[in-house]
Amino acid sequence: MTLALMAAMPEELEALLAPLSAPRIHHHAGREFHSGWLDGQEVVLVLSRIGKVAAATTATILIERFGAEAIVFTGVAGGLNPRARVGDVVVARELLQHDLDASPLFPRHEVPLTGRSRFPTDAVLSDSLLQAARDALDAERIALGDAWAALGITAPQVHEGLVVSGDRFVATAAEGAALRHELPDALAVEMEGAALAQVCHDCDLPFAVLRCISDRADDQAHVDFKRFLSEVAGPLAGAVVRAWLRRGASGRPV
């Protein structure tokens, strides 16, 4: 099967591009799609760019042009739940667009004509990613220890649950508090995952979303963001994905 790996920013993809074997670059829709093999799995890697429209466009191209049979999105997110601390890893079980509101025609957050606001990730993919994330955190404690310490990260954990998406960077305490009040079970907030979820739902394609908590979605959300991306989130995401691929990736026969 062809597995597609998406990220929104270059730093989130670098750790996966470097070890890609037999790489080929395909230019389409202003994007570079990198096909090849990674830890024995045929993959396509692509920088989707930031935001829901960019993610939906990229996912559609991956399915229609590259024949992707499963898609995984990896990158950073802001922590909403108090349990989701900076440096922690979140594996999404459901995705929701927190800024979607077609009321009074449809309930707030519901995607019109689908009858749903929450889109579940593929259970097999997510189960496998969850275990790989735990394995990778244990394995990377020494390699990433100095970077964690410099950024005040201690004993990062792995979580699973609801991740919400919207077309704005949540960077004030008031915005974060409003989202926690409206969606108290949300673990994290980002800008792409729920759009990927809607496309994959429409196309009946398995997908998963893996996020590393970069900030607390508050007034400190911008502090050391680039450093966190390059020194923690990128390497950690690469380690999780590669651990997952070595475990057999999808959990289904390849």
Summary of the structure (lengths in Angstrom):
residues: 254
radius of gyration: 17.0
end to end distance: 5.5
largest distance: 53.0
contacts: 910
relative contact order: 0.23
helix: 35%
strand: 29%
